[in-house]
Amino acid sequence: MRRSIGRGLSQLLSEREEVQLMQVPLDQIRANPRQPRSIFDDESLAELTESVRRVGVLQPIVLRKIAEDRFEIVAGERRFRAAQRAELAAIPAVVRSASSQVSFEMALVENIQREDISPIDKAHAYRRLMDEFGLSQEEVAIRVGKTRSAVANTIRLLKLPQRIQDALILGTLTEAHGRALLSFSEPAVQLALFERILKTGMTVAALEALAKEAAPKGRKKRELDDPHWERIESGLRETLGAPVSLSRKGKGGRITIEFFSDDELTRILDAVGVQI
């Protein structure tokens, strides 16, 4: 069963004083600078614009007053943008007094309720609630109706290379894939596996199995105690852009390099200077 969304928009609104319902000129409204969502789908916005042209804006947006005849969007930016495209003069709105934090919470909750926000936008929103308003992960979780671990796992996505984050924003990579890639610590390995996902459709289960195989198992204590061991492995992974593991055997040992396609093998060979 899906967990309810924290306090929800209705409760966030009811916690404040009486509201006003009015027609507000579009030129008196500005977007919320803390809007969690960075991308608005143009096709769905075009459909909403056509609906607004036909029947108008049926559900009022929520605004907060920031100055005389100046308002900021709390919830409903898609409807506002559609009204602009439809060239309306004004839009129905609920106007109320709300703090920056409450405004941001409302915008975030609205997007989560509509499941219309990317995992990276969500992660940035959680991080801003923590950094700008001093909330803990637990407090953020309560406000958005998620578990603390779900909030923590989403924030961890910000550790991924920017190229992978961009794919999560655009929806070309799933959040589950992103979380699985975090099992690999080196950015070069994460990027190599990301390419593999795009080219072959590698599943989350296969990625998790690979991470389990690549995890160090049964190492001797002297290997675990060697301060240089992890540094050597990490350096090799970074240089080759592939999972690498070392193991001791007597005075020697073994280096294991994993690859997932002929193209990746060629790239690894190029990295070590082997010509075929």
C-alpha positions in Angstrom: 0.0 0.0 0.0 1.3 3.4 -0.9 2.2 5.6 2.1 0.2 8.8 2.4 2.1 12.0 1.5 3.1 13.5 4.8 1.0 16.4 6.0 -0.4 16.8 2.5 -1.4 20.0 0.7 -4.8 20.2 2.5 -3.2 20.1 5.9 -0.4 22.5 5.0 -3.1 24.9 3.9 -5.4 24.3 6.8 -2.6 25.0 9.3 -2.6 28.6 8.1 -5.1 31.5 8.4 -8.2 32.0 6.3 -7.5 32.1 2.5 -8.9 34.3 -0.3 -10.2 33.0 -3.6 -9.7 35.6 -6.4 -8.8 36.2 -10.0 -5.2 37.3 -10.1 -3.6 39.0 -13.2 -0.9 36.8 -14.7 1.6 39.7 -14.8 1.4 40.0 -11.1 2.5 36.4 -10.5 6.1 35.0 -10.5 7.2 31.4 -10.4 8.5 29.9 -7.2 12.3 30.1 -7.2 12.3 27.0 -5.1 10.2 25.0 -7.5 11.6 21.4 -7.1 10.9 20.3 -10.7 13.5 21.4 -13.3 11.8 20.1 -16.4 8.2 20.5 -17.6 7.1 18.1 -20.3 6.3 20.1 -23.3 3.8 17.7 -24.8 1.7 17.4 -21.6 1.9 21.2 -21.1 0.6 21.7 -24.7 -2.3 19.4 -23.9 -3.1 21.3 -20.7 -2.9 24.6 -22.6 -5.4 23.4 -25.2 -7.7 22.4 -22.3 -7.3 25.8 -20.7 -8.2 27.5 -24.0 -11.4 25.4 -24.2 -12.7 25.4 -20.6 -10.4 27.7 -18.6 -8.5 26.9 -15.4 -10.9 24.7 -13.4 -8.7 24.2 -10.3 -7.3 27.4 -8.7 -3.6 27.6 -8.2 -2.2 28.5 -4.8 -0.3 31.8 -4.3 1.3 33.6 -1.5 1.4 37.4 -1.4 5.0 38.8 -1.4 4.2 42.5 -1.9 1.4 44.8 -2.9 -0.1 43.3 -6.1 2.8 40.8 -6.3 2.3 37.1 -5.8 4.5 33.9 -5.9 3.3 30.5 -6.9 3.0 27.9 -4.1 1.3 25.2 -6.1 0.1 25.0 -9.7 3.0 26.2 -11.9 1.9 24.0 -14.8 -1.6 25.6 -14.8 0.1 29.0 -14.6 2.3 28.2 -17.6 -0.6 26.8 -19.5 -2.6 30.0 -18.8 0.3 32.1 -20.1 0.4 30.0 -23.3 -3.4 30.3 -23.7 -2.9 34.1 -23.3 -5.3 34.5 -20.4 -5.3 37.8 -18.6 -5.9 36.3 -15.1 -6.1 33.0 -13.3 -8.2 31.8 -10.4 -6.1 31.5 -7.3 -6.2 30.8 -3.6 -4.1 33.6 -2.0 -2.7 33.1 1.4 0.2 34.1 3.6 2.9 31.4 3.8 6.5 31.3 4.7 9.2 30.4 2.2 9.6 27.0 3.9 5.8 26.2 3.7 5.7 27.4 0.1 8.6 25.1 -0.8 7.0 22.1 1.1 3.7 22.7 -0.8 5.5 22.7 -4.2 7.4 19.6 -3.3 4.4 17.7 -1.9 2.3 18.6 -5.0 4.9 17.2 -7.3 5.3 14.0 -5.3 1.5 13.5 -5.2 1.4 13.8 -9.0 4.5 11.6 -9.3 5.7 14.3 -11.7 9.2 15.0 -10.4 12.5 13.3 -11.3 14.5 11.5 -8.6 17.3 14.1 -8.9 14.9 17.0 -8.6 13.5 15.3 -5.6 17.0 14.7 -4.1 17.9 18.4 -4.6 14.6 19.4 -2.9 15.2 17.1 0.1 18.7 18.6 0.4 17.4 22.1 0.2 14.9 21.4 3.0 17.8 20.2 5.1 20.4 22.9 4.2 18.1 26.0 4.0 15.6 25.1 6.8 17.8 23.0 9.1 15.6 19.9 8.9 16.9 16.4 9.6 16.3 13.5 7.2 13.7 12.2 9.6 11.9 15.6 9.6 12.0 15.7 5.8 10.6 12.2 5.6 7.6 13.1 7.8 6.8 16.2 5.7 6.8 14.3 2.4 5.3 11.0 3.6 8.4 8.9 2.9 10.5 6.7 5.2 13.8 8.1 6.4 15.7 5.5 4.4 13.8 6.4 1.2 14.9 10.0 1.7 18.5 9.0 2.4 18.6 6.8 -0.7 17.2 9.5 -2.9 19.8 12.1 -1.6 22.6 9.6 -2.3 21.8 9.8 -6.0 23.5 13.2 -6.0 26.8 11.4 -5.6 26.5 10.0 -9.1 28.4 11.6 -12.0 26.5 14.5 -13.6 25.9 12.6 -16.9 24.1 9.9 -15.0 22.1 12.5 -13.0 21.1 14.1 -16.3 19.7 10.7 -17.5 17.7 10.4 -14.3 16.2 13.9 -14.8 15.3 13.1 -18.4 13.9 9.7 -17.5 16.3 7.7 -19.7 17.5 5.9 -16.6 15.4 4.6 -13.8 15.9 5.5 -10.1 16.4 1.8 -9.3 19.3 1.7 -11.8 20.7 4.8 -10.3 20.6 3.3 -6.8 22.3 0.1 -8.1 25.1 2.1 -9.7 25.9 3.6 -6.3 27.1 0.1 -5.3 30.2 0.9 -7.4 32.3 3.5 -5.8 34.4 4.7 -8.8 32.8 7.2 -11.1 34.6 5.7 -14.1 33.0 2.3 -13.4 29.6 3.9 -12.8 29.8 5.6 -16.2 31.0 2.4 -18.0 28.1 0.5 -16.5 25.7 3.4 -17.4 26.8 3.0 -21.1 26.2 -0.7 -20.8 22.6 -0.1 -19.5 21.9 2.2 -22.4 23.3 -0.1 -25.0 22.0 -3.5 -23.8 19.1 -2.7 -21.5 20.9 -4.3 -18.6 18.4 -5.0 -15.8 18.6 -3.7 -12.2 18.8 -7.4 -11.0 21.8 -8.0 -13.3 23.5 -4.8 -12.1 23.0 -5.8 -8.4 24.3 -9.3 -9.1 27.4 -7.8 -10.7 27.9 -5.5 -7.7 27.7 -8.6 -5.4 30.3 -10.4 -7.5 32.6 -7.4 -7.5 32.4 -7.0 -3.8 35.6 -8.3 -2.0 35.0 -11.7 -0.5 37.1 -13.9 1.8 40.2 -11.7 1.8 43.0 -12.6 4.1 43.4 -10.3 7.0 46.8 -9.0 5.8 45.0 -7.9 2.6 42.3 -6.1 4.5 44.9 -4.4 6.8 47.1 -3.2 3.9 46.5 0.5 3.6 47.6 0.5 0.0 45.4 -2.3 -1.2 42.1 -0.4 -1.6 44.1 2.5 -3.1 45.6 0.3 -5.8 42.3 -1.3 -6.7 40.6 2.1 -6.8 43.3 3.5 -9.0 43.0 0.6 -11.4 39.2 0.9 -11.6 39.5 4.7 -12.2 42.1 4.2 -14.9 40.4 1.3 -16.7 36.8 2.4 -16.1 35.9 -1.2 -15.2 35.4 -3.3 -12.1 38.8 -4.6 -10.8 39.7 -6.8 -7.9 43.0 -8.0 -6.5 43.8 -11.1 -4.6 47.0 -12.5 -3.0 48.5 -15.9 -3.7 51.8 -16.5 -2.1 54.3 -13.8 -3.1 52.2 -13.0 -6.2 48.5 -12.6 -6.8 45.8 -12.0 -9.4 44.2 -9.0 -11.0 40.7 -9.6 -12.3 39.2 -7.1 -14.7 35.6 -7.4 -15.8 34.1 -6.2 -19.1 30.6 -6.5 -20.5 31.1 -6.2 -24.3 33.6 -6.3 -27.1 33.6 -2.5 -27.2 34.4 -2.3 -23.5 37.2 -4.9 -23.9 38.7 -2.8 -26.8 38.5 0.4 -24.6 40.3 -1.4 -21.7 43.0 -2.7 -24.1 43.5 0.9 -25.4 43.8 2.1 -21.8 46.7 -0.3 -21.1 48.3 0.3 -24.5 47.5 -3.1 -26.1 47.1 -2.9 -29.9 45.2 -5.6 -31.8 
